[in-house]
Amino acid sequence: MTLEALQADILGPVAHGFFTRHGGASSGIFEGLNCGTGSSDQTEAVQINRARVAEAMGGPLHSVHQVHSADVIVIDGPLCDATDETGAPRRADALVTAVPGQVLTVLTADCQPVLFHDSESGVVGAAHAGWKGALDGILEATIEAMEGLGAIRPNIRAAIGPSISQRAYEVGPEFPDPFLDADAEAGRFFANGEGDRYLFDLPAYGLWRLRRAGVQAEWTGHCTYSDPARFYSYRRTTHAGEADYGRLIAAIRL
């Protein structure tokens, strides 16, 4: 089966894709293009899936050990694959580069995959932005790291890929507090749910943070929870009582 990579017009002609689960070698609960090395899927299947993405993107994949932080790794050459001295992926949640041919990737399964491009300066970035990373500033940190490579903030374009939508993202009564403590305007991203629960609009919150930071941004409009044929979803898996879940990959290359 052919891989399916969603495109975002706002990023222009730069090579990129928010890959769905179509076209992968995984089976069972991971059926499709599971690219999560941290999942309990068969290692060989994940390696095949990642190799297919690398072939589609035209280069080896750079990735990090995602930890819901605001830390960014700069990829400064083809031999820098974001690993530490032991060969393990470095802990961070975004990557940036100005080196042509480097493929930056992040993994998600409800969180926001965000791809960045400054076509004028030739700088790209990729960020994993769950609620904690977005609240702690991973999006702004990615923009700042791109500026460190020569990007100009008004020229940066950002696209949020498939993420959990507000109608599927129920949270507890305590959840809004850190958002409201940081900025009272964040209250607009919470709607009343059943009882004392709220519904959180993660993509809208991400767009707000990006636009407030001075970059143009859009969301592809795809909900991971609501489309099991195309997307993996941590929350859907939890509700179904399944043992594990696949990870979607988003990629961008200069």
N, C-alpha and C positions, 0 to 999 in steps of 0.2 A: 504493500500500500504506500502511496506517495505521502511524504511529509506535508503537513499543512502549517504554514507560517503566516499569521495575521500581520498585516502592514498598517502603519500609521502615516497618513498623508503629511502630518505636521513635521515628520522627520526628513521629508524630502527623499532624494535618491540614495542616501547612504544605505548600505546593506544592513538589513536588520530583520528580525522576525520574533513574534510572540508565538512560539510553537504550541500547537494543541497536542493531544495524545494520539492523533492519527499517525500511522506509519511506523510504529515501533515494534520491537521484538519481544516485549514483555507480555506475560500472560497472567491469568487469574485476576486477582483484585488490582494488579498493576497493568492490566492489558493496555497496550499501546506504547507510547514514547515516554516511558518513565526514565528521567535523567538524574534521579536522585541517588547519589552514591551512598547517602546515609540511610536509605530505605532498606528493608529486609528482602528486597527483590534479588533475583539471581544476579551475581556480579557480572557474569558474561553478558546477560541481556542488557544491563545498564550500559556496559561498555560499548555494545553494538549500537545502542540508541544514541549515545553521545558521539560516536564515530559518524553516524548518519547526519547528525546536526553539524558536526565539523565539516563534513564534505559539502553540505548544503551552504554553509557560510564561507567556505573557501579558506579555512585555516584552523589551527589547533585552538582549543577552547581554554580561556583563562577563567578560573573560578576561585571562590573563597569559601571558607567554612563560616556559614552565616549564623550569627548569634544575636540578631535583633539589636545591633549597636548603631552608633553613628560614626563608625570608623570606615575610612576609605583607603584603598590600596591603589598606588600609581603603578601602572604597567609601563616600564620604560624601555622595553625591548623584547624580542621574541624568546629570549631565554629566561625571562622573568615571568614565571607562571604562578605568582602569588603564593609560593610555598616558603616555609621557614627552613631553618638549617637541618631539620630532620626529614624534610621532604613532604611534610604534611601541609595541607592548605592553611594559609594564614587566616586568623579569625577577623572578619570584617563583614560589611554588608553592602559595599559598593566598590566599583573599580572604575578608573579613568585612564585614558591614554591619548597620546598625540602621535603614536607610532603607527604608520599604515600597516595593514594586514593583520593586526591583532584583534582577536574575537573575544569580546567581553561578555560574560554570561552571569545570570542570576537564576536561582530556582525559587519557585513559589507553588503554593497550593491553597490559595485564598488571599494571601498577602499581595501587595502591589508590586509587580515588576515594572520598573521605570527605566526607560531608555532615553538618553540625552544626546544631542548633536549640535555642535556649532559649526556650520558649514563654512563660515568665513575663516575661522582660525584652524579648522581641521582637528577638532578635539571631540571625543565621544566619551560617554559614561554609561554605566548600568548600575541600578540600585535595587536592593530588596527592601521594601518599606512596608512592614507590618505596622500595627497600631503603635507599638512601642518605639520602633525605629523612627517612624514618622514624627511621633511626639518629641523624641529626643533630638531630632534634627538631621537625620540621615540625608534628606533631600537637599537641604541647604549645604550640608557638608560636601556633598557630591558637586554641587555648583561651585563651591569655593575651591575644591581640588581641581576642577576644570579650569578655573581662572588662573590657578597656579601654573597651568600648562599653556597659558596664552589665550584661553577663551575669553570672549567679551559677553558679559551677562545678558545684555539685551538681544544678543544674537543666538542665545541658547534656546533650543526647542526641546520639549520633553513630552513623552507619550507614556501614559499609564496603560498597561496591558490588562488582560483578564484578571479580575479580582472579585472578591465576594461583594455583593451589592447590599444596600441597606436593608432591603426586605428580608434578607436571609441572615443578617448579622445581629442577632439578639444578644444583649449584654446585660450584666447585673446592675443594680442600683448604684453601686459604688464606682462603676466604670468611668462615668463622665468626670469625676472629681479632678484627676490630674490634668485633664484637658482644660477644664474651666479654671483651675488654679493657674495654668500657664497663660490662658487668654480667654476672657469671658465670651468673646465672639465665637468660640468653638461650640457654644451651645446650639448653634444652628444646625449642627451635624448629627443631632440626636432627636429622634422622634419617639413618642410614647408607644410602648409595646403593651403586652398583657400584664396586668397587675403592676408590679413595681419595676418591670423590665423596660429597657430602651432598645431602639434600633439605631445602630451606628452606621453612618455613611462614610466608609473608609475612602473610596475613590474621590468623593467630593472634598473630603478633608485634605487628601493629597494634592488635589488641584489647587485648593486654597493656599496651601503652604508654598507650592511652586510659583503660583502667580504673585503671591505676596512677596516672594523672593526676587521677582523681577524677570521671570522667564515665561514665555508662552507655552501653554500646556493643554493637552486634551486627554480624555480617556477613551479607549476603544469601545466601551459600552458593554463588554462581555462579562457576565456573571459566572464565576467558576462553580458556585454551588448549584446553580439552576440548570446546568447543561452537562450531565454526566457523560454523554457520548463524546464530548470534545475536551473536557477539562477535569483535572483532578481537584479534589477539595478536601482539606483536612476536616472541616466541620461536617460535611456530608458523610464522610467516612466515620466520624465519631457518632453521628446520629444513627448510622446503619449498624454500628457495633462491629465494624471490620477491624482486623488486627493492625493494618498499616495502610498507607496511601502513597500514590505516586507523586512525583514532582514535575511540574511543567518547567520548561526552560525558555528564557528570553535571551536573545543575543544581538549584538551590534558589532560591526566592523567598519573601520575607515576604508 
